[in-house]
Amino acid sequence: MERGWFKWLRFYSCLQIQNASGIAVRDRWRSKTPSDCINKFGEGKHRARLLPMADFSNYGHPAIQEFVAGFDTIIVQRNLFHPQTWAACDYWRCLGKLVCGDLDDDYPRLTPQNPAHSFWILDVNGIKGASGVSPVNALAEGLRHLDALLSPSKVILQDWGDIVPGYLLPNYAQGEWYEGVEQKPAPQEEERIVIGWGGSVSHFDSWWFSGLRDAIVPLCEKYPRLHWRLCGNDWRLMRWAAQALPRERWEHQTGVSPQEWGRSVAQFDIGLAPLCGPEAPQAEAYDNHRSWLKAVEYLLCGVPWLASPGPVYEDLTGKGGFLVEKNTPEDWIRAISRVVDNLEQYRAASRDLMPWARDTLTMEKNVGTYIRLFERIQSEVAARHKFRLPDVTYVADMMGGQSNV
């Protein structure tokens, strides 16, 4: 039997691996985790590799030509603002490669407290002076050099839908990091109830403007056993907690590696996922472009969770947790009180969902999701351009057109 176009799909990811200080970094959720899992669980038929953005842009080099030639699909992670990257995308598309972009952040709405604000909004690197276009407009131009855009956010795909076709690809956790993680034992009557949250410095507005901040002191007064655990390296939240709460009612846990984060989350009795509310409209719009990963982590650890309303967590509401009605202190107090007053009930529901989460929300279990998505994109791109390839079933065919099989 003839081999179909994607029967031996090879996944190729391209990403920038140097930050401003020259330290090697990789986007874990959108590049490293999928790549590792495709190589490990692709049944020997599929493979993935990572390539520095500088090498990808140097597409005429013989070594790069030889390397890329063996792959069917190219994914350009985020940094689509440079003309040399656009040219590389055009080159490989002309040679029949499927070239996708991947965005997991809302760059046009970055707020000043986000470390990336200086690059994308303030243009500290002088991109506009050198090229005549701002970083955000350069990104928009870069999207025009793609076959498709991937994102964990439906809202991001809607934003750029007039430029490039979009495909939802959620963030999944790396399941091996949660092996052996069990739900924390129920707190006894004399033990504290730990409410946990973790986030990077880009989540400061999420905490400050969600309404949660003004709910914490009344909740402490209502429930003497409540204890707040703030995880991460944002000193601004620690300063607030030190001023607002007695020292015995909160603690700070410094950031840990992604591999250890699940065990930290498993020490929560209740997990929170606040997002910015209407008090700060630009930050609210930015937060609505985030992924659902916090709720995924809580589900994998059997932790009952609460989240702000909106599109980010709506697909998981009712599965071990729920959304507060509005981002107000009163609604956060009501929602947290509901869980605290019925904690064992919520713990049991979360515990029962742990096997489902590990079978549904981990990358190891979604390698096939990735493969099928790239098969679909290849088919739809070929149909748009009227390419007809042997042994390929096109989506247009399944919708009533003439089948090619």
SVG drawing of the C-alpha trace seen along z (x, -y; Angstrom):
<svg xmlns="http://www.w3.org/2000/svg" viewBox="-22 -55 48 57">
<polyline fill="none" stroke="black" stroke-width="0.4" points="0.0,0.0 1.3,-3.4 2.4,-5.5 0.0,-8.4 1.3,-12.0 1.3,-12.0 1.5,-8.3 5.1,-9.1 4.6,-12.6 7.7,-14.4 7.2,-17.3 9.7,-20.1 9.7,-23.0 11.7,-26.1 12.1,-28.5 14.4,-31.2 16.6,-29.8 18.4,-32.9 17.1,-35.7 18.5,-39.2 21.3,-38.1 22.3,-35.2 21.0,-32.5 19.6,-29.4 15.8,-29.2 13.1,-27.1 9.4,-27.5 8.5,-24.4 4.8,-24.0 4.7,-24.9 8.0,-23.3 10.0,-21.2 7.2,-19.1 5.5,-18.3 8.8,-17.5 9.9,-15.2 6.6,-13.4 6.3,-13.0 9.7,-11.4 9.0,-9.1 5.4,-8.1 5.2,-8.5 5.5,-4.7 8.6,-5.2 6.7,-6.8 6.9,-10.4 9.8,-12.6 10.4,-16.1 13.4,-18.3 14.1,-21.8 16.2,-24.4 17.4,-27.8 15.6,-30.7 18.9,-32.1 19.6,-28.7 16.2,-28.6 16.6,-32.1 20.0,-31.0 18.0,-28.7 20.5,-28.8 23.3,-27.1 24.0,-23.6 23.7,-22.1 20.3,-23.8 19.1,-22.7 20.0,-19.1 18.5,-19.2 15.1,-20.7 14.7,-18.6 13.8,-15.6 10.7,-17.2 7.2,-17.8 6.0,-20.4 7.7,-23.5 6.4,-25.4 7.8,-28.9 7.5,-29.8 6.4,-33.4 9.2,-35.4 7.9,-36.2 8.9,-39.9 12.1,-39.7 12.1,-39.8 14.7,-37.0 12.3,-34.8 9.6,-35.7 11.9,-34.8 12.7,-31.4 9.0,-30.7 8.3,-31.6 11.3,-29.4 10.2,-26.3 6.5,-26.8 7.6,-27.0 9.3,-23.7 6.2,-22.0 6.7,-22.2 3.8,-23.0 4.8,-26.2 2.8,-27.1 3.3,-29.8 2.5,-29.4 1.4,-32.2 0.5,-31.8 0.6,-35.4 -1.4,-38.6 1.5,-40.8 -0.5,-43.9 -2.0,-44.2 1.0,-43.5 0.8,-45.6 3.7,-47.5 4.3,-45.0 5.0,-42.3 8.7,-41.9 8.0,-41.5 6.3,-44.9 9.6,-46.7 10.3,-44.7 6.9,-44.5 5.3,-47.9 8.2,-50.2 10.4,-48.8 13.6,-49.0 15.4,-47.1 14.6,-49.8 12.8,-47.5 10.7,-50.3 13.7,-52.5 15.5,-49.8 12.5,-48.5 9.9,-51.2 7.3,-49.0 6.7,-48.4 7.3,-44.9 3.5,-44.2 3.0,-45.3 6.0,-43.2 4.4,-40.2 1.2,-40.8 3.2,-40.9 5.0,-37.7 1.7,-35.9 1.0,-36.5 4.0,-34.2 2.4,-31.1 0.0,-28.4 -1.6,-28.3 -1.5,-29.7 -1.6,-27.5 -2.5,-28.7 -3.8,-27.4 -6.2,-30.4 -9.4,-30.6 -9.3,-34.4 -5.8,-34.7 -6.9,-32.8 -9.9,-35.1 -7.7,-38.2 -5.5,-37.1 -8.2,-35.2 -8.4,-37.8 -4.7,-37.2 -4.1,-33.5 -6.3,-30.4 -6.2,-29.4 -6.2,-26.0 -6.7,-25.5 -3.9,-23.4 -4.3,-23.4 -1.4,-23.4 -1.0,-19.9 1.0,-19.0 3.9,-16.6 2.4,-13.6 5.6,-12.0 6.1,-14.9 2.9,-13.9 3.7,-10.2 3.3,-9.3 1.6,-12.5 -1.4,-11.8 -4.1,-14.0 -3.1,-15.6 -4.8,-14.0 -7.8,-15.8 -6.9,-18.5 -8.0,-17.4 -10.2,-19.7 -7.2,-21.4 -5.1,-21.6 -5.0,-24.6 -6.7,-24.7 -4.1,-25.7 -5.3,-27.9 -2.6,-28.0 -1.6,-30.1 1.5,-30.2 2.5,-32.5 5.2,-34.4 5.7,-38.2 3.3,-38.4 0.4,-37.4 0.7,-40.4 -2.3,-42.2 -4.3,-38.9 -4.0,-38.9 -4.3,-42.6 -7.4,-43.4 -9.4,-40.1 -11.2,-41.1 -9.5,-38.3 -7.1,-40.6 -9.8,-42.3 -11.5,-39.1 -8.6,-37.5 -8.8,-39.5 -12.5,-38.9 -12.1,-35.3 -9.3,-35.0 -11.7,-36.6 -14.5,-34.2 -12.3,-31.1 -9.5,-31.0 -8.0,-27.9 -7.4,-29.4 -3.7,-29.7 -2.5,-31.3 0.5,-29.9 1.9,-32.2 4.3,-30.5 6.7,-32.2 9.3,-34.9 7.2,-38.1 8.3,-40.1 5.5,-42.6 2.9,-40.1 5.1,-39.2 5.2,-42.9 1.4,-43.1 0.9,-39.9 3.3,-41.1 1.4,-44.4 -2.2,-42.9 -2.0,-39.6 -0.6,-38.3 2.6,-36.3 1.1,-33.1 -1.7,-33.3 0.4,-33.1 3.7,-31.8 5.9,-32.2 7.3,-29.4 10.0,-30.3 9.8,-29.1 10.6,-25.4 11.4,-23.6 8.6,-22.5 9.4,-18.9 8.7,-19.6 5.8,-21.9 3.2,-19.2 4.3,-18.1 4.0,-21.7 0.5,-22.0 -0.5,-18.7 0.1,-20.4 -2.8,-22.8 -6.2,-22.1 -7.8,-24.6 -6.2,-26.1 -6.9,-29.5 -6.7,-30.8 -7.6,-34.6 -7.6,-36.7 -7.8,-40.5 -11.3,-42.0 -12.9,-45.1 -11.2,-47.5 -8.2,-47.3 -9.7,-46.8 -6.5,-46.4 -5.1,-43.8 -8.5,-42.1 -8.4,-41.7 -4.8,-40.5 -5.7,-37.8 -8.5,-36.5 -5.9,-35.3 -4.2,-33.0 -4.3,-29.2 -6.0,-26.8 -2.8,-25.3 -3.4,-26.3 -6.7,-24.3 -5.0,-21.4 -2.4,-21.3 -5.0,-21.4 -6.9,-18.5 -3.8,-16.4 -3.2,-16.8 -6.7,-16.3 -7.0,-19.9 -10.4,-21.6 -10.0,-24.9 -11.7,-28.2 -11.1,-30.5 -12.1,-33.9 -14.9,-34.0 -14.2,-34.2 -13.0,-32.1 -9.8,-30.8 -11.1,-28.1 -14.7,-27.7 -14.0,-24.4 -13.0,-22.8 -15.6,-24.3 -17.5,-21.7 -14.5,-19.3 -13.1,-19.6 -13.7,-23.3 -15.8,-26.2 -15.7,-29.8 -16.7,-32.6 -19.6,-34.6 -17.8,-37.9 -14.4,-39.3 -15.6,-41.0 -14.5,-40.5 -18.0,-39.4 -18.1,-36.7 -14.7,-35.4 -15.8,-35.2 -19.0,-33.4 -17.1,-30.9 -14.3,-30.1 -16.8,-29.8 -18.7,-27.3 -15.7,-25.1 -14.4,-25.5 -17.8,-24.6 -18.1,-21.5 -14.4,-20.7 -14.6,-16.9 -17.3,-16.8 -15.1,-18.8 -12.0,-16.8 -13.8,-13.6 -14.9,-14.9 -11.4,-16.1 -9.9,-12.8 -12.2,-10.9 -11.2,-13.1 -7.5,-12.4 -7.4,-9.4 -9.5,-11.2 -7.1,-14.2 -4.1,-12.0 -5.7,-10.3 -7.0,-13.5 -4.9,-16.5 -1.3,-15.2 1.0,-15.5 1.8,-11.8 -1.9,-11.1 -2.2,-13.7 0.5,-12.9 -2.2,-11.6 -4.1,-14.9 -1.0,-16.7 -0.6,-14.2 -4.2,-14.4 -4.2,-18.2 -1.2,-18.5 -2.8,-15.9 -5.9,-18.1 -4.0,-21.3 -2.0,-19.8 -5.2,-18.6 -6.9,-21.9 -3.9,-23.9 -3.7,-21.6 -7.4,-22.0 -7.2,-25.8 -4.4,-25.7 -6.1,-23.0 -3.3,-20.6 -4.4,-17.0 -2.1,-14.4 -2.5,-10.6 -3.8,-8.7 -5.0,-11.8 -8.6,-12.3 -9.3,-16.1 -11.7,-17.8 -13.5,-19.3 -14.1,-15.8 -15.7,-14.7 -18.0,-17.8 -19.5,-16.7 -16.9,-17.2 -15.5,-14.5 -13.4,-12.1 -9.9,-11.2 -9.8,-7.8"/>
</svg>
